[in-house]
Amino acid sequence: MQSLWVFGYGSLVWNPGFAWSSRQIARLDGYHRSFCMRSIHHRGTVEDPGLVLALDAADRACCHGVAFEIAPQIAEETLEYLRARELISAAYLEIEKDLTLEDGRIVRAVTYVIDKDHVQYCGGLDLEEQARIIARAVGGRGPNTEYLYQTAAHLAELGLPDQELSWLSDRVKMLAGA
């Protein structure tokens, strides 16, 4: 049996919710991190959707995040957990992609990317509109602001600052009066 690898680029970075045996900074080519998915469960509602991050395919793009290694003995239960969490509305597609780990190894990892044909896809929103949505939305897992702030802070702690997330954090704090 082999280990399972999972790529985290948003909330999985700071709240994986599963046991892992090792983790490393990793790069995924061909995708960028983007608030391009309307959240109707976790960070918003059907009536007032929030925004969550997704991996959006783009030429010459890359996304830095965290690769989690899961022991073979718990790989299946980890996948069940991830599918219940990530595929709640089928806006993400579960695919396997090659990641380049910080130590230079290349591993195949379970990765959740946006389905551009899904009704929740909203790529191309300008940053100001994203900020307005995030500042007010609340869903089953709490305020959309928490999701943004936690993700931006944890990526920065890992040495992976994201300029758009930093700008959004500052702007949302202004809009939310924080």
PyRosetta script that sets phi, psi and omega in degrees:
from pyrosetta import init, pose_from_sequence

init()
pose = pose_from_sequence("MQSLWVFGYGSLVWNPGFAWSSRQIARLDGYHRSFCMRSIHHRGTVEDPGLVLALDAADRACCHGVAFEIAPQIAEETLEYLRARELISAAYLEIEKDLTLEDGRIVRAVTYVIDKDHVQYCGGLDLEEQARIIARAVGGRGPNTEYLYQTAAHLAELGLPDQELSWLSDRVKMLAGA")
pose.set_psi(1, 145.1)
pose.set_omega(1, 179.8)
pose.set_phi(2, -109.1)
pose.set_psi(2, 159.9)
pose.set_omega(2, 174.3)
pose.set_phi(3, -67.7)
pose.set_psi(3, 155.3)
pose.set_omega(3, 172.4)
pose.set_phi(4, -101.9)
pose.set_psi(4, 136.8)
pose.set_omega(4, 174.6)
pose.set_phi(5, -111.9)
pose.set_psi(5, 141.0)
pose.set_omega(5, 179.0)
pose.set_phi(6, -131.3)
pose.set_psi(6, 136.2)
pose.set_omega(6, 179.3)
pose.set_phi(7, -98.9)
pose.set_psi(7, 126.1)
pose.set_omega(7, 176.1)
pose.set_phi(8, -112.4)
pose.set_psi(8, 132.6)
pose.set_omega(8, -178.5)
pose.set_phi(9, -133.3)
pose.set_psi(9, -10.0)
pose.set_omega(9, -179.3)
pose.set_phi(10, -131.0)
pose.set_psi(10, -118.5)
pose.set_omega(10, -176.5)
pose.set_phi(11, -66.0)
pose.set_psi(11, -23.9)
pose.set_omega(11, 176.6)
pose.set_phi(12, -62.5)
pose.set_psi(12, -25.8)
pose.set_omega(12, 179.2)
pose.set_phi(13, -62.3)
pose.set_psi(13, -42.9)
pose.set_omega(13, -175.3)
pose.set_phi(14, -107.5)
pose.set_psi(14, -10.6)
pose.set_omega(14, 180.0)
pose.set_phi(15, -147.0)
pose.set_psi(15, 67.3)
pose.set_omega(15, -175.6)
pose.set_phi(16, -63.8)
pose.set_psi(16, -40.2)
pose.set_omega(16, 178.9)
pose.set_phi(17, 79.0)
pose.set_psi(17, 9.1)
pose.set_omega(17, 178.7)
pose.set_phi(18, -141.9)
pose.set_psi(18, 159.8)
pose.set_omega(18, 178.8)
pose.set_phi(19, -80.9)
pose.set_psi(19, 136.6)
pose.set_omega(19, 177.2)
pose.set_phi(20, -129.7)
pose.set_psi(20, 151.2)
pose.set_omega(20, -178.1)
pose.set_phi(21, -94.2)
pose.set_psi(21, -26.2)
pose.set_omega(21, 174.4)
pose.set_phi(22, -157.0)
pose.set_psi(22, 162.0)
pose.set_omega(22, 175.6)
pose.set_phi(23, -148.1)
pose.set_psi(23, 149.8)
pose.set_omega(23, -179.4)
pose.set_phi(24, -146.1)
pose.set_psi(24, 152.8)
pose.set_omega(24, 169.3)
pose.set_phi(25, -63.4)
pose.set_psi(25, 141.2)
pose.set_omega(25, -178.0)
pose.set_phi(26, -144.4)
pose.set_psi(26, 159.0)
pose.set_omega(26, 178.2)
pose.set_phi(27, -121.1)
pose.set_psi(27, 132.9)
pose.set_omega(27, 173.9)
pose.set_phi(28, -113.3)
pose.set_psi(28, 121.9)
pose.set_omega(28, 179.7)
pose.set_phi(29, -90.0)
pose.set_psi(29, 148.9)
pose.set_omega(29, 175.4)
pose.set_phi(30, 92.9)
pose.set_psi(30, 0.5)
pose.set_omega(30, -178.9)
pose.set_phi(31, -140.5)
pose.set_psi(31, 153.2)
pose.set_omega(31, 171.8)
pose.set_phi(32, -128.9)
pose.set_psi(32, 151.7)
pose.set_omega(32, 178.1)
pose.set_phi(33, -74.3)
pose.set_psi(33, 131.5)
pose.set_omega(33, -175.8)
pose.set_phi(34, -153.7)
pose.set_psi(34, 142.4)
pose.set_omega(34, 171.0)
pose.set_phi(35, -79.6)
pose.set_psi(35, 75.0)
pose.set_omega(35, -174.6)
pose.set_phi(36, -119.5)
pose.set_psi(36, 17.4)
pose.set_omega(36, 179.7)
pose.set_phi(37, -130.1)
pose.set_psi(37, 122.8)
pose.set_omega(37, 175.0)
pose.set_phi(38, -71.3)
pose.set_psi(38, 130.2)
pose.set_omega(38, -179.0)
pose.set_phi(39, -100.3)
pose.set_psi(39, 117.1)
pose.set_omega(39, -179.7)
pose.set_phi(40, -110.8)
pose.set_psi(40, 1.7)
pose.set_omega(40, 179.8)
pose.set_phi(41, -121.6)
pose.set_psi(41, -67.2)
pose.set_omega(41, -170.0)
pose.set_phi(42, -77.5)
pose.set_psi(42, -41.0)
pose.set_omega(42, -174.1)
pose.set_phi(43, -127.2)
pose.set_psi(43, 20.6)
pose.set_omega(43, 176.4)
pose.set_phi(44, -174.1)
pose.set_psi(44, -172.4)
pose.set_omega(44, 179.0)
pose.set_phi(45, -130.9)
pose.set_psi(45, 171.0)
pose.set_omega(45, 176.5)
pose.set_phi(46, -59.5)
pose.set_psi(46, -41.2)
pose.set_omega(46, -178.6)
pose.set_phi(47, -72.7)
pose.set_psi(47, -32.8)
pose.set_omega(47, -177.6)
pose.set_phi(48, -139.8)
pose.set_psi(48, 77.2)
pose.set_omega(48, -175.7)
pose.set_phi(49, -64.2)
pose.set_psi(49, 145.4)
pose.set_omega(49, 170.6)
pose.set_phi(50, -97.7)
pose.set_psi(50, -165.0)
pose.set_omega(50, 177.2)
pose.set_phi(51, -129.8)
pose.set_psi(51, 139.1)
pose.set_omega(51, 172.2)
pose.set_phi(52, -129.0)
pose.set_psi(52, 161.9)
pose.set_omega(52, -178.6)
pose.set_phi(53, -76.2)
pose.set_psi(53, 148.4)
pose.set_omega(53, 172.9)
pose.set_phi(54, -145.6)
pose.set_psi(54, 163.9)
pose.set_omega(54, 173.9)
pose.set_phi(55, -92.0)
pose.set_psi(55, 119.5)
pose.set_omega(55, -177.7)
pose.set_phi(56, -109.6)
pose.set_psi(56, 125.0)
pose.set_omega(56, -178.4)
pose.set_phi(57, -65.5)
pose.set_psi(57, 138.5)
pose.set_omega(57, 177.4)
pose.set_phi(58, -159.2)
pose.set_psi(58, 142.1)
pose.set_omega(58, 177.3)
pose.set_phi(59, -59.8)
pose.set_psi(59, 137.9)
pose.set_omega(59, 175.9)
pose.set_phi(60, 60.6)
pose.set_psi(60, 15.1)
pose.set_omega(60, 178.3)
pose.set_phi(61, -86.5)
pose.set_psi(61, 160.6)
pose.set_omega(61, 169.2)
pose.set_phi(62, -151.6)
pose.set_psi(62, 154.5)
pose.set_omega(62, -179.9)
pose.set_phi(63, -130.5)
pose.set_psi(63, 128.5)
pose.set_omega(63, 174.2)
pose.set_phi(64, -97.0)
pose.set_psi(64, 135.9)
pose.set_omega(64, -179.7)
pose.set_phi(65, -157.2)
pose.set_psi(65, -150.0)
pose.set_omega(65, -176.7)
pose.set_phi(66, -121.2)
pose.set_psi(66, 130.7)
pose.set_omega(66, 173.4)
pose.set_phi(67, -98.7)
pose.set_psi(67, 123.7)
pose.set_omega(67, 178.3)
pose.set_phi(68, -103.9)
pose.set_psi(68, 130.7)
pose.set_omega(68, 174.9)
pose.set_phi(69, -98.7)
pose.set_psi(69, 127.8)
pose.set_omega(69, -178.5)
pose.set_phi(70, -114.0)
pose.set_psi(70, 132.7)
pose.set_omega(70, -179.2)
pose.set_phi(71, -60.1)
pose.set_psi(71, 143.3)
pose.set_omega(71, -178.4)
pose.set_phi(72, -54.3)
pose.set_psi(72, -34.3)
pose.set_omega(72, -176.8)
pose.set_phi(73, -64.3)
pose.set_psi(73, -24.2)
pose.set_omega(73, -178.8)
pose.set_phi(74, -118.3)
pose.set_psi(74, 13.7)
pose.set_omega(74, -177.8)
pose.set_phi(75, -61.3)
pose.set_psi(75, -45.8)
pose.set_omega(75, -176.7)
pose.set_phi(76, -66.1)
pose.set_psi(76, -44.3)
pose.set_omega(76, 179.4)
pose.set_phi(77, -67.2)
pose.set_psi(77, -32.4)
pose.set_omega(77, 176.7)
pose.set_phi(78, -65.7)
pose.set_psi(78, -43.9)
pose.set_omega(78, 177.2)
pose.set_phi(79, -62.0)
pose.set_psi(79, -40.4)
pose.set_omega(79, 177.5)
pose.set_phi(80, -60.4)
pose.set_psi(80, -45.3)
pose.set_omega(80, 178.1)
pose.set_phi(81, -60.1)
pose.set_psi(81, -48.9)
pose.set_omega(81, -178.2)
pose.set_phi(82, -62.4)
pose.set_psi(82, -40.2)
pose.set_omega(82, 179.9)
pose.set_phi(83, -64.9)
pose.set_psi(83, -40.1)
pose.set_omega(83, 177.7)
pose.set_phi(84, -65.3)
pose.set_psi(84, -36.2)
pose.set_omega(84, -178.4)
pose.set_phi(85, -79.6)
pose.set_psi(85, -49.0)
pose.set_omega(85, -170.6)
pose.set_phi(86, -88.5)
pose.set_psi(86, -27.1)
pose.set_omega(86, -175.3)
pose.set_phi(87, -103.4)
pose.set_psi(87, 24.2)
pose.set_omega(87, -175.3)
pose.set_phi(88, -56.4)
pose.set_psi(88, -34.8)
pose.set_omega(88, 180.0)
pose.set_phi(89, -123.2)
pose.set_psi(89, 9.4)
pose.set_omega(89, 178.0)
pose.set_phi(90, 63.9)
pose.set_psi(90, 20.4)
pose.set_omega(90, 176.0)
pose.set_phi(91, -80.3)
pose.set_psi(91, -22.8)
pose.set_omega(91, 174.7)
pose.set_phi(92, -95.3)
pose.set_psi(92, 150.1)
pose.set_omega(92, 170.5)
pose.set_phi(93, -108.5)
pose.set_psi(93, 134.1)
pose.set_omega(93, 176.0)
pose.set_phi(94, -90.5)
pose.set_psi(94, 116.1)
pose.set_omega(94, 179.7)
pose.set_phi(95, -132.2)
pose.set_psi(95, 165.0)
pose.set_omega(95, 172.9)
pose.set_phi(96, -108.5)
pose.set_psi(96, 130.3)
pose.set_omega(96, -179.1)
pose.set_phi(97, -133.7)
pose.set_psi(97, 154.1)
pose.set_omega(97, 174.2)
pose.set_phi(98, -77.8)
pose.set_psi(98, 133.3)
pose.set_omega(98, 174.6)
pose.set_phi(99, -114.4)
pose.set_psi(99, 147.2)
pose.set_omega(99, 170.9)
pose.set_phi(100, -101.9)
pose.set_psi(100, 115.5)
pose.set_omega(100, -179.5)
pose.set_phi(101, -78.1)
pose.set_psi(101, 160.1)
pose.set_omega(101, 179.4)
pose.set_phi(102, -56.5)
pose.set_psi(102, -32.2)
pose.set_omega(102, -179.6)
pose.set_phi(103, -83.6)
pose.set_psi(103, 4.3)
pose.set_omega(103, 176.1)
pose.set_phi(104, 97.0)
pose.set_psi(104, -15.9)
pose.set_omega(104, 178.4)
pose.set_phi(105, -68.3)
pose.set_psi(105, 153.5)
pose.set_omega(105, 173.2)
pose.set_phi(106, -112.7)
pose.set_psi(106, 127.4)
pose.set_omega(106, -179.9)
pose.set_phi(107, -127.1)
pose.set_psi(107, 153.1)
pose.set_omega(107, 175.3)
pose.set_phi(108, -90.6)
pose.set_psi(108, 127.8)
pose.set_omega(108, -174.2)
pose.set_phi(109, -132.4)
pose.set_psi(109, 146.1)
pose.set_omega(109, 170.4)
pose.set_phi(110, -68.1)
pose.set_psi(110, 130.0)
pose.set_omega(110, -174.7)
pose.set_phi(111, -138.4)
pose.set_psi(111, 139.3)
pose.set_omega(111, 179.1)
pose.set_phi(112, -107.6)
pose.set_psi(112, 116.9)
pose.set_omega(112, -177.9)
pose.set_phi(113, -118.8)
pose.set_psi(113, 157.9)
pose.set_omega(113, -178.2)
pose.set_phi(114, -73.6)
pose.set_psi(114, 142.2)
pose.set_omega(114, 170.9)
pose.set_phi(115, -91.1)
pose.set_psi(115, 105.9)
pose.set_omega(115, -175.8)
pose.set_phi(116, -64.6)
pose.set_psi(116, -14.6)
pose.set_omega(116, 178.1)
pose.set_phi(117, -91.0)
pose.set_psi(117, -4.1)
pose.set_omega(117, -178.1)
pose.set_phi(118, -80.4)
pose.set_psi(118, 146.6)
pose.set_omega(118, -178.1)
pose.set_phi(119, -60.5)
pose.set_psi(119, -24.8)
pose.set_omega(119, -179.6)
pose.set_phi(120, -82.2)
pose.set_psi(120, -7.7)
pose.set_omega(120, 178.8)
pose.set_phi(121, -71.1)
pose.set_psi(121, 132.7)
pose.set_omega(121, -179.1)
pose.set_phi(122, -142.9)
pose.set_psi(122, 43.8)
pose.set_omega(122, 179.9)
pose.set_phi(123, -59.7)
pose.set_psi(123, 148.1)
pose.set_omega(123, 175.8)
pose.set_phi(124, 95.0)
pose.set_psi(124, 1.0)
pose.set_omega(124, 175.8)
pose.set_phi(125, -65.5)
pose.set_psi(125, 136.8)
pose.set_omega(125, 177.9)
pose.set_phi(126, -73.3)
pose.set_psi(126, 161.4)
pose.set_omega(126, -173.9)
pose.set_phi(127, -61.0)
pose.set_psi(127, -36.6)
pose.set_omega(127, 179.7)
pose.set_phi(128, -64.2)
pose.set_psi(128, -42.8)
pose.set_omega(128, 177.6)
pose.set_phi(129, -64.8)
pose.set_psi(129, -40.7)
pose.set_omega(129, 176.3)
pose.set_phi(130, -58.2)
pose.set_psi(130, -44.9)
pose.set_omega(130, -178.7)
pose.set_phi(131, -61.2)
pose.set_psi(131, -43.9)
pose.set_omega(131, -179.5)
pose.set_phi(132, -62.0)
pose.set_psi(132, -41.6)
pose.set_omega(132, 179.9)
pose.set_phi(133, -66.1)
pose.set_psi(133, -49.0)
pose.set_omega(133, -177.4)
pose.set_phi(134, -63.3)
pose.set_psi(134, -36.0)
pose.set_omega(134, -176.7)
pose.set_phi(135, -63.4)
pose.set_psi(135, -26.5)
pose.set_omega(135, -173.8)
pose.set_phi(136, -112.6)
pose.set_psi(136, -19.3)
pose.set_omega(136, -171.3)
pose.set_phi(137, -77.2)
pose.set_psi(137, 143.8)
pose.set_omega(137, 176.0)
pose.set_phi(138, -140.9)
pose.set_psi(138, 136.5)
pose.set_omega(138, 179.4)
pose.set_phi(139, -132.4)
pose.set_psi(139, -165.1)
pose.set_omega(139, -175.8)
pose.set_phi(140, -61.1)
pose.set_psi(140, -26.0)
pose.set_omega(140, 178.5)
pose.set_phi(141, -102.5)
pose.set_psi(141, 8.6)
pose.set_omega(141, 176.0)
pose.set_phi(142, 115.0)
pose.set_psi(142, -170.4)
pose.set_omega(142, -176.6)
pose.set_phi(143, -66.7)
pose.set_psi(143, 144.9)
pose.set_omega(143, 176.8)
pose.set_phi(144, -63.3)
pose.set_psi(144, -30.8)
pose.set_omega(144, 179.6)
pose.set_phi(145, -60.5)
pose.set_psi(145, -41.2)
pose.set_omega(145, -179.9)
pose.set_phi(146, -58.9)
pose.set_psi(146, -44.2)
pose.set_omega(146, 179.4)
pose.set_phi(147, -58.0)
pose.set_psi(147, -47.6)
pose.set_omega(147, 179.1)
pose.set_phi(148, -63.1)
pose.set_psi(148, -52.5)
pose.set_omega(148, -175.7)
pose.set_phi(149, -61.1)
pose.set_psi(149, -45.5)
pose.set_omega(149, -179.2)
pose.set_phi(150, -63.1)
pose.set_psi(150, -44.4)
pose.set_omega(150, -178.5)
pose.set_phi(151, -64.1)
pose.set_psi(151, -48.7)
pose.set_omega(151, -179.6)
pose.set_phi(152, -60.1)
pose.set_psi(152, -44.6)
pose.set_omega(152, -178.0)
pose.set_phi(153, -65.3)
pose.set_psi(153, -44.4)
pose.set_omega(153, -177.7)
pose.set_phi(154, -70.3)
pose.set_psi(154, -36.4)
pose.set_omega(154, 175.4)
pose.set_phi(155, -63.5)
pose.set_psi(155, -43.2)
pose.set_omega(155, 178.5)
pose.set_phi(156, -62.3)
pose.set_psi(156, -41.6)
pose.set_omega(156, 178.0)
pose.set_phi(157, -59.6)
pose.set_psi(157, -34.2)
pose.set_omega(157, -179.9)
pose.set_phi(158, -81.8)
pose.set_psi(158, 0.3)
pose.set_omega(158, -178.0)
pose.set_phi(159, 81.1)
pose.set_psi(159, 24.3)
pose.set_omega(159, -178.9)
pose.set_phi(160, -123.5)
pose.set_psi(160, 53.3)
pose.set_omega(160, -177.4)
pose.set_phi(161, -61.1)
pose.set_psi(161, 145.4)
pose.set_omega(161, -179.4)
pose.set_phi(162, -120.2)
pose.set_psi(162, 115.7)
pose.set_omega(162, -174.6)
pose.set_phi(163, -58.9)
pose.set_psi(163, -41.9)
pose.set_omega(163, -179.8)
pose.set_phi(164, -65.0)
pose.set_psi(164, -42.6)
pose.set_omega(164, 179.5)
pose.set_phi(165, -66.1)
pose.set_psi(165, -37.2)
pose.set_omega(165, 177.6)
pose.set_phi(166, -64.3)
pose.set_psi(166, -45.1)
pose.set_omega(166, 177.7)
pose.set_phi(167, -61.8)
pose.set_psi(167, -46.0)
pose.set_omega(167, 179.1)
pose.set_phi(168, -60.4)
pose.set_psi(168, -42.6)
pose.set_omega(168, 178.8)
pose.set_phi(169, -58.0)
pose.set_psi(169, -48.2)
pose.set_omega(169, 179.6)
pose.set_phi(170, -62.1)
pose.set_psi(170, -44.9)
pose.set_omega(170, -177.4)
pose.set_phi(171, -67.7)
pose.set_psi(171, -42.4)
pose.set_omega(171, -179.8)
pose.set_phi(172, -64.4)
pose.set_psi(172, -39.3)
pose.set_omega(172, 176.5)
pose.set_phi(173, -59.5)
pose.set_psi(173, -40.3)
pose.set_omega(173, 177.2)
pose.set_phi(174, -64.8)
pose.set_psi(174, -46.8)
pose.set_omega(174, -178.8)
pose.set_phi(175, -65.2)
pose.set_psi(175, -37.0)
pose.set_omega(175, -177.9)
pose.set_phi(176, -83.8)
pose.set_psi(176, -4.6)
pose.set_omega(176, 179.6)
pose.set_phi(177, 71.3)
pose.set_psi(177, 24.7)
pose.set_omega(177, -179.2)
pose.set_phi(178, -85.5)
pose.dump_pdb("model.pdb")
